[in-house]
Amino acid sequence: MGNTSRQKPILIVQQLECEPPALLADVFREQGWPCHTIMVQTQSPPHQLDDYSGLVIMGGSQSASEHHLPHIAQQIDLLRQAIEQDFPVLGICLGAQLLARSAGANISPSPVRELGWHPVYPTPAARNDPLFSSLPDEGLHVFQWHGETFSLPIGTALLATHPNVPHQAFRISNAQYGLQFHVEVDETIIRTWADIGTGERAHLGSEGVELMLSQSPGYMPAMAGFCRRLATAWLNLLQEANETESG
């Protein structure tokens, strides 16, 4: 169901020009939800969330541990406010780490530096979850681009996992989700990251980069379908939250 009435916009916090909300934003607009994007390189996030329906925090090259950086500290403050208010949140990669950090988790080097296409698997908690119930039992290959991970905050539900990096997706409350992986990207974005990510490219090597790029056409359609279902389910939770607030 789309957003048929005038609602407050979704706030999207973008860290870098090369890491846009992409497919997520497409789904939001298709469903009739206005979006307000803030680029943290040039703008500060708002101090409160009263003017918004939901908060999306995108990925970036920074670390969630770098709270000495003003834009990282500001996002953590905003996420802590969201957690206290049970405000809907969707965090992607760095956004997930920031959400976990705001809920009291620790950030640490990932036991495996996940770069490229890797499968994630549903946990028992995913079975009845609005966003993750469609994650196939046999796993789904998603796009990964990270070198850090997080501990699971107390009281949260682990929804997706992998033996090498167990904490792949979690839910704090009704509509607060963190995804370590990128479901929003397309092949153009992946090629851009491969071009500008000198450290990642060196880690993968030329053969690893070529393998990653060659895998994209095969894995992309299923991941995009999952992204659409996930984004639509999250918007339904926003709609319910808005109706409860207005009621």
C-alpha positions in Angstrom: 0.0 0.0 0.0 1.4 3.4 -1.0 1.5 6.5 1.1 -1.8 8.1 0.0 -1.9 11.0 2.4 0.5 13.9 3.0 3.2 12.6 5.3 6.4 13.9 6.8 9.4 13.0 4.6 11.9 10.3 5.1 15.3 11.7 6.2 18.2 10.1 4.3 21.6 10.7 5.7 24.2 10.2 2.9 27.9 10.0 3.8 29.4 10.1 0.3 28.3 11.1 -3.2 29.2 7.6 -4.4 27.0 5.8 -1.8 23.5 6.9 -2.6 20.2 5.3 -1.5 19.7 4.2 -5.1 17.0 1.4 -5.2 15.8 2.2 -1.7 15.0 5.8 -2.7 13.4 4.5 -5.9 11.0 2.4 -3.9 10.2 5.2 -1.4 9.3 7.5 -4.3 7.3 4.9 -6.1 5.3 4.3 -2.9 4.6 8.0 -2.7 6.9 8.9 0.2 8.8 12.2 0.0 12.6 12.1 0.8 14.9 14.7 2.2 18.6 13.8 1.7 21.4 15.4 3.7 25.0 15.1 2.6 27.1 15.1 5.8 30.1 16.4 3.9 28.3 19.7 3.5 25.3 19.6 5.9 24.8 18.8 9.5 22.0 16.3 10.4 19.1 17.9 12.3 19.1 17.9 16.1 15.7 16.2 16.3 13.4 14.1 14.2 10.0 15.8 14.7 9.8 16.8 11.0 10.3 13.3 9.6 8.6 10.0 9.3 11.7 7.8 9.2 15.5 7.9 9.2 17.8 6.1 6.7 21.6 6.2 7.4 23.7 5.1 4.4 27.2 3.6 4.2 30.5 5.3 4.0 34.2 4.9 4.4 34.4 6.2 7.9 34.3 4.0 11.1 31.4 4.1 13.6 34.2 4.3 16.2 35.4 7.7 14.9 33.1 9.6 17.3 35.6 12.4 17.4 34.4 13.3 13.8 31.6 15.8 14.1 29.3 14.2 11.5 29.8 10.7 13.1 29.0 12.1 16.6 26.0 13.9 15.3 24.6 10.8 13.7 25.1 8.8 16.9 23.3 11.5 18.9 20.4 11.4 16.3 20.2 7.6 16.4 20.2 7.5 20.2 17.3 9.9 20.1 15.5 7.6 17.6 16.1 4.6 19.8 14.6 6.4 22.8 11.6 7.5 20.8 11.1 4.1 19.0 11.5 6.1 15.8 11.7 4.1 12.5 15.3 3.6 11.3 17.0 1.8 8.5 20.8 1.6 8.6 22.9 0.3 5.7 26.6 -0.8 6.3 28.1 2.1 8.2 24.5 3.1 9.1 24.0 -0.3 10.7 27.3 0.0 12.6 26.3 3.5 13.8 22.9 2.1 14.9 24.5 -0.7 16.7 27.0 1.6 18.3 24.2 3.9 19.4 22.5 1.0 21.1 25.6 0.1 23.1 27.5 -2.3 20.8 31.2 -2.5 20.2 32.8 -1.9 16.7 35.7 -4.1 15.8 37.6 -5.3 12.7 35.7 -7.9 10.8 37.1 -11.4 11.1 36.8 -11.5 7.3 37.0 -8.5 5.1 33.8 -9.0 3.1 34.2 -7.5 -0.4 31.9 -8.5 -3.2 29.1 -11.0 -3.4 28.6 -13.2 -0.2 25.6 -15.1 1.0 23.6 -14.3 4.1 21.2 -16.7 5.8 18.0 -16.1 7.8 18.0 -16.8 11.5 14.9 -18.3 13.3 13.9 -14.8 14.3 13.6 -13.8 10.6 10.8 -16.3 10.0 8.1 -13.9 11.4 9.9 -10.6 10.7 8.1 -8.2 8.4 11.4 -7.3 6.5 13.3 -10.6 6.6 10.6 -13.3 6.3 11.3 -13.4 2.5 15.0 -14.1 3.0 15.4 -17.6 1.4 16.4 -20.5 3.7 19.1 -21.4 1.3 20.6 -17.9 1.6 20.8 -14.9 -0.7 23.9 -13.4 -2.2 24.2 -9.8 -1.3 26.8 -7.2 -2.0 29.3 -6.5 0.8 31.9 -3.7 1.1 33.2 -3.5 4.7 36.1 -4.2 6.9 34.5 -3.8 10.3 31.7 -5.5 12.2 29.7 -4.9 15.5 28.6 -6.8 18.5 24.9 -7.5 18.8 23.3 -4.9 21.1 21.5 -6.3 24.1 17.8 -7.0 23.5 18.0 -7.0 19.7 17.0 -9.7 17.3 19.6 -11.1 14.9 17.8 -11.6 11.5 20.6 -12.5 9.0 23.9 -14.2 9.5 27.0 -15.9 7.9 29.5 -18.2 9.6 32.4 -15.9 8.9 30.7 -12.7 10.0 27.7 -13.6 12.1 26.1 -10.2 12.7 24.6 -9.3 9.2 21.2 -7.8 10.1 19.4 -7.0 13.3 16.2 -5.4 14.6 16.1 -3.2 17.7 12.4 -2.5 17.9 9.4 -2.5 15.7 10.9 -0.5 12.8 14.6 -0.1 13.7 16.8 -2.2 11.4 20.5 -2.4 10.6 21.9 -4.2 7.5 25.6 -4.8 7.3 25.3 -5.4 3.6 24.2 -3.3 0.6 20.9 -4.3 -1.1 20.4 -0.9 -2.7 23.3 -0.9 -5.2 23.3 -1.4 -8.9 26.1 -2.5 -11.3 27.1 1.1 -12.0 27.6 1.8 -8.3 29.6 -1.4 -7.8 31.9 -0.5 -10.7 32.4 2.9 -9.2 33.4 1.5 -5.9 35.8 -0.9 -7.5 37.4 2.0 -9.4 37.8 4.4 -6.5 38.3 1.9 -3.7 42.1 1.5 -3.9 42.4 -0.4 -0.7 39.5 -2.8 -1.5 40.9 -3.3 -5.1 44.3 -4.1 -3.7 42.8 -6.6 -1.3 40.8 -8.3 -4.0 43.4 -8.3 -6.6 42.7 -7.9 -10.3 41.2 -11.4 -10.6 39.0 -10.8 -7.6 37.7 -7.6 -9.0 36.9 -9.2 -12.3 35.2 -12.1 -10.6 33.1 -9.7 -8.5 32.0 -7.7 -11.5 31.3 -10.9 -13.6 29.0 -12.2 -10.8 26.9 -9.0 -10.6 24.5 -9.8 -13.5 23.7 -13.2 -12.0 23.2 -12.1 -8.4 21.7 -8.6 -8.9 18.1 -9.5 -9.8 17.4 -11.6 -6.7 19.0 -9.0 -4.4 17.0 -6.2 -6.1 13.8 -8.1 -5.6 14.6 -8.7 -1.9 15.5 -5.0 -1.6 12.1 -4.0 -3.0 10.2 -6.3 -0.6 12.3 -5.1 2.4 11.8 -1.4 1.6 8.1 -1.9 1.0 7.7 -3.7 4.3 9.6 -1.0 6.1 7.3 1.7 4.6 4.3 -0.3 5.8 5.7 0.0 9.3 6.2 3.7 8.8 2.6 4.0 7.7 1.4 2.2 10.8 3.6 4.4 13.0 2.2 7.5 11.4 -1.4 6.4 11.7 -0.8 5.6 15.4 0.7 9.0 15.9 -2.0 10.9 14.1 -4.7 8.7 15.8 
